[in-house]
Structure formats: C-alpha cells, structure tokens
Amino acid sequence: MKRRLEQYFQFRELQTNWRTEILAGATTFVTMAYIIFVNPAILHETGMPLTAVVAATCVCAALGSLMMGIVARYPIALAPGMGLNAYFTYTVVKGMGVPWETALGAVFLSGIAFLILTAFGLRQMIVASIPVELYAAVAVGIGLFIALIGLHNSGIITASKETLVTMGNLRNPNTLLAIFGLVRWQPQSYSFTDITATAFHLNIRGALSYGLVEIVFVFLFVDLFDNIGTLVAVGKKARLFNEANRIPRMNQIFYCDAAATVIGSLAGTSTVTSYVESAAGVAAGGRSGITAIVTGILFLMALFVAPVVGAIPSAATAPALIVVGSLMIAHATEIPWTNPVIAIPAFLTIITIPLTFSIANGLAFGFTAYTILKIARGEFRSVHWLVYVLTALFIARFLYLGS
C-alpha cells in the first residue's frame, strides 16, 4: 500500500518523501490557521452565527485541501478566501442589504458557473493564454504580497495616514512575539454540530430573483484570477511546470477549486479558493498532493481543538511568510527587463499585487499593459485572441470599480 501511494503521488519523479511532505503540510496549515478565526469574525458581521462559521471554515478548508491533494495531487491548500469574504460581508450584505442566505446563494451560483466553465475548457484556455513572461511577474508579486502580510502581522510595519505605511512599534508584544515566539492562550469551545446554523441555509431562488448577476460575476471573476495567480506562483516555486511551460492535470485543479466553492456555500461560508500560503509548504519541500492532504487533515482536527489553534496568533507565523516571500523574489531574474513590452507589464503586475492587496488586480494591470503595448508596437497579431477578451473584461472591471 505504501509503495502504491508513493507511485500515485509520484514521490520518485518529484524527489520527495513522507517526512518532507508531512512537514510541508503542517507548515502550510500553520501559515493558514489564522483563517479559522479571521473568516468567522468577518462573516459574523453579516449576522451569521460565529461558531457555525468556524465549523464551516474548518470543514470547507479540510474537504477542499483533501480533494486537491487526492484528485489533483498538488501541494495546494484551499480555504475561504480573504478579500472575497470582505466583499461578501461589507459590499453585498451590509452595503447592498442582501440577506446572508441570499449571498450564499450567489456564491453557490458562482461555483456552478466555475464547474461549467471548466467543463467547456474556458478556464484552461485562460491559463494557456496568459503570456509566459507574466508568470514570473505574478510569482514575484505574490512573494511581495506574502511578505507584506508577514510584515504587517508581525507589527514591523503599520498603517499611517501621513505616509500610508510606516515603521511599527518594535517594543509591541505582537512584534516581540514574531521574534521570540511567545504564545497567548485564548480558550473557546466549538462543536461540529454548530455548523447546522448555517449549513444548507443558502437561498438560491432569492439570489436569482434579486437579479444578482453582478455579484455572481464578481465572485467568479476575482476567484478565477486569484486561483490562477496562486497556481502560477506555487507552480513556479514547486517546479510543477512541464517542458511546454504548462501544469499537468489542470482540469483536476479547477474542478477541485469549483467543487470547494459549491461545498462552502452549502456549509455556510463565502467563496473557497486556493491559498497563496501554500507556497510556505512548498518552500518546506512539499511537492505532491500529500502536502495538501496533511493540511486538510489538520484543518479537520482543528475543528475539535480550535482553542489550541486559536492560541497561534498571526504574529507567530509572520516570520515564515516573510521568508517565503523573500524566496519567491528569485523569479524576478526570469524577466527580460531590457524589453519594455515585457518589463512594464511585469513591473505593474509585481507592484500592484501587494499595493492593492489583490492578485486579481495585479493580473489586470499586467494584462492590460501587455495588450496595449503589443498593439502600440504593431505586434497585435502575436497576441492570443482570448487575451483581448480578457483585457476588455479587465478594463470594464476598472470602470466598474471606479464608478
């Protein structure tokens, strides 16, 4: 059985072993553990029961990661996405006055749309149409993004009205925690049965009757490009790309991501997506699906030992995020900086991912700049037709966000 598992997960081809994979899975989990409490804290503002969302978060992260590990066999963990949960809470529910049950219905519809797009091969075409030169830029941008999160979580940098960001208080306990690893204890009790307060409470008919096509599109659009960005970054770090610069088993990856979103809406949480923190596990040596499986198992266990997981504050994982971010910067050497048609889109991609706190925004700026420069130089025939379609969608998105 052990030998068959090693063959299935390609241990020999990937030059990995059980010890490395298990350690990598644990590393990914530790860097993602904050979502168990951050996601419920955000969604609770919609009126959703806190303990129910904690249970839903653990269950969805566990099932999504297990699916990714078993079916797609990649070291990519999934959980309810940051940013998408904020859009769910502050824009859809609180801003537009949509009931949280109806908003969950919109998440469900976006997940079904994902499955349809994957079945027709459109998501695969989008990935294939991304200019190869931008792959490395996405990886670097996400590296800066991860490092920024780590620096902020550690308290080394903080917000400032005058200069946007500034040096934090290095004597702050949170900052010292990142340095010395002290741990706070905040016991709370959670039960799996709490999930019944949100599970299957989604209102699909309400989502359709509200005419929430715009909301479904935003969930779909942001998740799509966050997923692609994470896939590219983790794939680069784990050396998953083949000779044709493509990732094998792409369909399985997209099906797992779409299925996880559907499961999340049924359980009672916002969109589930691939997590960029998976790069931490890859940096620890994770190469196969065992990494994601271990992360999934730990999320399932976290449901029963949530107080212990809650004792791991974000500052404790900040150093790992900073180190992983620094390692991903190495991909900047793959960008031909002397070619402005590539260098300018690459730079815009790199800089806008951390500064707008969005992988999707970085891709949008890079795509748009790449297309415009290609047209300006008369090289429009060398651009994939789908790139033009996506660029038009990105421009429409900019106009929508700016309105």
C-alpha positions in Angstrom: 0.0 0.0 0.0 2.8 2.4 0.9 4.6 1.7 -2.4 1.3 2.2 -4.4 0.7 5.5 -2.7 4.3 6.7 -3.4 3.7 5.7 -7.1 0.4 7.5 -7.2 1.8 10.7 -5.7 5.0 10.4 -7.9 7.4 10.5 -5.0 10.3 9.4 -7.2 9.7 11.8 -10.0 9.2 14.7 -7.6 12.2 13.6 -5.5 10.3 13.8 -2.2 9.5 11.6 0.8 6.9 11.1 3.5 8.7 13.1 6.2 9.2 16.1 3.9 5.6 16.0 2.7 4.1 15.8 6.2 6.3 18.6 7.4 5.3 20.7 4.4 1.6 20.1 5.0 2.0 21.1 8.7 3.9 24.2 7.6 1.1 25.2 5.2 -1.5 24.7 7.9 0.3 26.8 10.4 0.6 29.7 8.0 -3.2 29.4 7.2 -4.5 28.7 10.7 -5.5 32.3 11.2 -8.4 31.9 8.7 -10.2 29.6 11.2 -10.9 32.7 13.3 -10.5 35.6 10.9 -13.1 34.3 8.4 -15.8 33.8 11.1 -15.0 37.2 12.6 -15.7 38.9 9.2 -18.7 36.9 8.2 -20.2 37.2 11.8 -20.8 40.9 10.9 -23.5 39.8 8.5 -25.4 38.2 11.3 -24.2 34.6 10.6 -23.6 32.6 13.9 -19.9 32.8 14.8 -19.4 29.2 15.9 -21.3 27.9 12.9 -18.9 29.7 10.5 -15.9 28.4 12.5 -17.1 24.9 11.9 -17.9 25.6 8.2 -14.5 27.2 7.7 -12.7 24.1 9.1 -14.9 21.7 7.2 -14.5 23.5 3.8 -10.8 24.0 4.2 -10.4 20.4 5.1 -12.5 19.0 2.2 -11.1 21.4 -0.4 -7.5 20.6 0.6 -8.2 16.9 0.7 -9.8 17.0 -2.8 -6.9 19.0 -4.2 -4.4 16.5 -2.7 -6.2 13.3 -3.7 -7.6 14.2 -7.1 -5.2 16.8 -8.5 -2.2 15.6 -6.5 -0.8 19.1 -5.9 0.5 20.8 -2.7 -2.1 23.5 -2.9 -4.4 24.1 0.1 -7.8 25.7 -0.1 -9.9 27.7 2.4 -12.4 30.6 2.3 -10.7 33.4 0.6 -9.6 36.7 2.2 -10.9 39.6 0.2 -13.8 37.6 -1.1 -15.2 37.2 2.5 -14.8 41.0 2.9 -16.7 41.6 -0.3 -19.4 39.2 0.8 -19.8 41.0 4.2 -19.2 44.7 3.6 -20.3 45.1 0.0 -23.0 42.5 -0.7 -24.7 42.1 2.8 -24.0 45.3 4.6 -23.6 47.6 1.7 -26.4 46.3 -0.6 -28.7 45.0 2.1 -28.7 41.4 0.7 -29.5 38.8 3.4 -26.6 36.5 4.1 -28.6 33.5 3.0 -29.1 35.0 -0.4 -25.4 36.0 -0.6 -24.6 32.3 0.0 -26.9 31.5 -2.9 -24.8 33.8 -5.1 -21.6 32.1 -4.0 -23.3 28.7 -4.9 -24.2 30.0 -8.4 -20.6 31.3 -9.0 -19.3 27.8 -8.0 -21.7 26.1 -10.5 -20.5 28.6 -13.2 -17.0 27.6 -12.4 -17.8 24.0 -13.0 -19.4 24.8 -16.3 -16.5 27.0 -17.5 -14.1 24.2 -16.5 -16.2 21.6 -18.3 -16.1 23.7 -21.5 -12.4 24.2 -21.2 -12.6 28.0 -20.9 -10.6 28.2 -17.6 -7.9 26.1 -19.2 -7.8 28.4 -22.2 -7.4 31.4 -20.0 -4.4 30.0 -18.2 -2.9 29.0 -21.6 -3.4 32.5 -23.0 -1.5 34.2 -20.2 1.8 35.5 -21.6 4.6 33.3 -20.4 6.6 36.3 -19.4 4.0 37.4 -16.9 4.1 34.0 -15.0 7.3 35.0 -13.2 6.0 38.5 -12.5 2.9 37.0 -10.8 5.2 34.8 -8.6 7.3 37.8 -7.6 4.2 40.0 -6.9 2.7 37.3 -4.7 6.1 37.0 -2.9 5.9 40.7 -2.1 2.3 40.2 -1.1 3.1 37.4 1.3 6.0 39.3 2.8 3.8 42.4 3.2 1.2 40.3 5.1 4.0 38.9 7.3 5.5 42.3 8.0 2.1 43.7 8.9 1.1 40.7 11.0 4.4 41.0 12.9 3.9 44.7 13.6 7.1 45.6 11.9 5.1 47.9 9.5 1.8 49.5 10.3 -0.7 51.9 8.6 -0.1 55.6 8.6 -2.4 58.5 7.4 0.6 60.6 6.5 2.8 58.1 4.7 0.4 55.2 4.0 2.7 52.8 5.9 5.4 53.4 8.5 7.6 51.5 10.9 5.7 49.8 13.7 6.4 49.8 17.4 9.2 47.3 17.8 8.5 47.0 21.5 4.9 45.9 20.8 4.2 42.4 22.3 3.0 41.2 18.9 6.2 42.2 17.2 8.2 40.6 20.0 6.0 37.5 19.5 7.2 37.3 16.0 10.8 37.4 17.1 10.7 35.2 20.3 7.7 33.0 19.6 5.7 33.7 22.8 2.1 32.3 22.6 -1.1 33.7 24.0 -3.9 31.4 25.3 -7.5 32.2 24.4 -9.6 29.2 25.1 -13.0 28.9 23.4 -15.3 25.9 22.7 -16.6 24.9 19.3 -18.6 21.9 18.2 -19.1 20.3 14.8 -22.9 20.4 15.4 -22.7 24.2 15.4 -22.5 24.1 11.6 -26.2 23.3 11.4 -26.9 27.0 12.0 -25.6 27.9 8.5 -25.4 24.6 6.6 -28.0 24.4 3.7 -29.4 27.8 4.7 -28.4 29.3 1.3 -31.2 30.9 -0.7 -30.6 30.1 -4.4 -34.0 31.2 -5.5 -33.5 34.5 -3.7 -30.2 35.1 -5.5 -31.9 34.6 -8.8 -34.9 36.8 -8.0 -32.7 39.6 -6.7 -31.0 39.7 -10.1 -27.6 39.4 -8.5 -25.8 38.6 -11.8 -23.3 41.4 -11.0 -22.5 39.9 -7.6 -22.1 36.4 -9.0 -19.8 37.7 -11.7 -17.5 39.5 -9.1 -17.3 36.3 -7.0 -16.5 34.3 -10.2 -14.0 36.9 -11.6 -12.0 37.5 -8.5 -11.8 33.8 -7.6 -10.8 32.8 -11.1 -7.8 35.1 -11.2 -6.8 34.7 -7.6 -6.8 30.9 -8.3 -4.8 31.3 -11.5 -2.3 33.6 -9.7 -1.8 31.2 -6.8 -1.5 28.3 -9.2 1.2 30.1 -11.2 3.1 31.2 -8.1 3.0 27.8 -6.3 3.7 26.0 -9.6 6.8 28.1 -10.2 8.1 27.5 -6.7 7.4 23.8 -6.8 8.7 23.4 -10.3 5.4 21.9 -11.4 5.5 23.3 -15.0 6.5 20.9 -17.7 8.6 21.4 -20.8 5.8 23.2 -22.5 5.5 25.6 -19.6 2.1 24.1 -18.6 0.9 22.4 -15.5 -0.3 18.9 -15.9 -3.7 17.9 -14.6 -5.0 21.4 -14.9 -8.6 20.2 -15.2 -8.5 18.4 -11.8 -7.2 21.5 -10.1 -10.0 23.7 -11.5 -12.7 21.1 -10.7 -11.5 20.8 -7.1 -11.5 24.6 -6.7 -15.0 24.9 -8.2 -16.3 22.0 -6.1 -14.9 23.5 -2.9 -16.7 26.8 -3.6 -20.0 24.9 -4.0 -19.4 22.9 -0.8 -18.5 26.1 1.0 -21.8 27.8 0.0 -23.7 24.7 1.2 -21.8 24.6 4.5 -22.2 28.3 5.2 -19.1 30.3 4.2 -18.0 32.6 1.4 -16.0 31.6 -1.7 -13.4 28.9 -1.1 -10.2 29.3 -3.1 -6.6 28.2 -3.4 -4.3 29.8 -0.8 -1.1 31.6 -1.6 0.2 30.5 1.8 0.6 27.1 0.1 3.9 28.5 -1.0 5.2 28.1 2.6 4.7 24.4 2.4 6.3 24.3 -1.0 9.3 26.2 0.5 9.5 23.5 3.1 9.9 20.9 0.4 6.3 19.9 -0.4 5.9 18.7 -4.0 3.0 16.2 -4.0 -0.7 16.0 -3.0 0.3 14.6 0.4 1.2 18.1 1.4 -2.4 19.3 0.8 -3.8 16.1 2.3 -1.9 16.7 5.6 -3.1 20.3 5.6 -6.7 19.1 5.1 -6.5 16.6 8.0 -5.1 19.3 10.3 -8.0 21.6 9.4 -10.4 18.8 10.3 -8.6 18.2 13.6 -8.6 21.9 14.3 -12.4 21.8 14.5 -12.1 19.7 17.7 -9.1 21.6 19.1 -10.0 25.1 18.0 -8.8 26.7 21.3 -5.3 25.4 20.7 -5.3 26.6 17.1 -6.6 30.0 18.3 -3.6 30.2 20.5 -1.5 30.7 17.4 -1.7 34.4 16.6 -0.8 35.8 13.2 2.4 37.3 14.5 3.7 33.8 15.3 3.5 32.8 11.6 4.8 36.2 10.3 8.5 35.2 10.0 7.6 32.2 7.8 5.6 34.4 5.5 8.4 36.9 5.2 11.0 34.2 4.4 8.7 32.6 1.8 8.1 36.0 0.2 11.8 36.6 0.0 12.4 33.3 -1.7 9.8 33.9 -4.3 11.6 37.2 -5.4 14.2 35.0 -7.1 11.8 34.6 -10.1 12.5 38.3 -11.0 15.7 37.0 -12.7 13.5 35.2 -15.3 12.0 38.5 -16.6 13.8 40.1 -19.6 13.9 43.6 -18.1 15.6 45.2 -21.1 12.4 44.5 -23.2 9.9 47.3 -22.3 6.9 45.3 -23.8 7.5 42.7 -21.1 9.2 44.7 -18.4 6.5 47.3 -18.0 3.6 44.8 -17.7 5.7 42.7 -15.4 6.6 45.7 -13.2 2.9 46.7 -13.0 1.9 43.2 -12.1 4.5 43.0 -9.4 3.8 46.3 -7.7 0.0 46.3 -7.8 -0.5 42.8 -6.3 0.8 43.9 -2.8 -0.2 47.6 -3.0 -3.8 46.8 -3.9 -3.9 43.6 -1.8 -5.2 41.7 -4.7 -3.7 39.1 -7.1 -6.6 39.7 -9.5 -5.7 43.5 -9.7 -2.1 42.7 -10.5 -3.1 40.4 -13.3 -5.5 43.0 -14.6 -2.8 45.7 -14.8 -0.3 43.4 -16.3 -2.7 42.0 -18.9 -4.0 45.5 -19.9 -0.5 47.0 -20.2 0.8 44.0 -22.2 -2.0 44.2 -24.7 -1.8 48.0 -25.1 2.0 47.8 -25.7 1.7 45.0 -28.2 -0.9 47.0 -30.2 1.2 50.1 -30.0 4.2 48.3 -31.5 2.1 46.7 -34.2 2.5 43.2 -32.8 -1.2 42.7 -32.2 -1.3 39.5 -34.4 1.1 37.7 -31.9 -1.4 38.2 -29.0 -3.9 35.3 -28.3 -7.5 36.3 -29.1 -8.5 35.4 -25.6 -6.1 38.0 -24.2 -8.0 40.7 -26.0 -11.3 39.4 -24.5 -9.8 39.3 -21.0 -8.3 42.7 -21.4 -11.7 44.1 -22.4 -13.1 42.5 -19.3 -10.4 43.9 -17.1 -11.0 47.4 -18.5 -14.7 47.0 -17.8 -13.8 45.9 -14.3 -11.7 49.0 -13.8 -14.6 51.2 -15.0 -17.0 49.4 -12.7 -14.7 49.7 -9.6 -14.1 53.3 -10.4 -17.8 54.2 -10.7 
